[in-house]
């Protein structure tokens, strides 16, 4: 099993953790934005077949 030879510094560990958290924030903002555009009907590059399903059920 591979074992690191030296201890990782707090700065590197905290930097890596902050980067991970920042990626999560960006992903959440994108998801919220996409959800809003789908609900308003202004989504251009997103396939949302809810209207077709509603017509088929009736």
Buried (B, 14 or more C-beta within 10 A) or exposed (E): EEEEEEEEEEEEEEEEEEEEEEEEEEEEEEEEEEEEBEEEEEBEEEEEEEEEEEEEEE
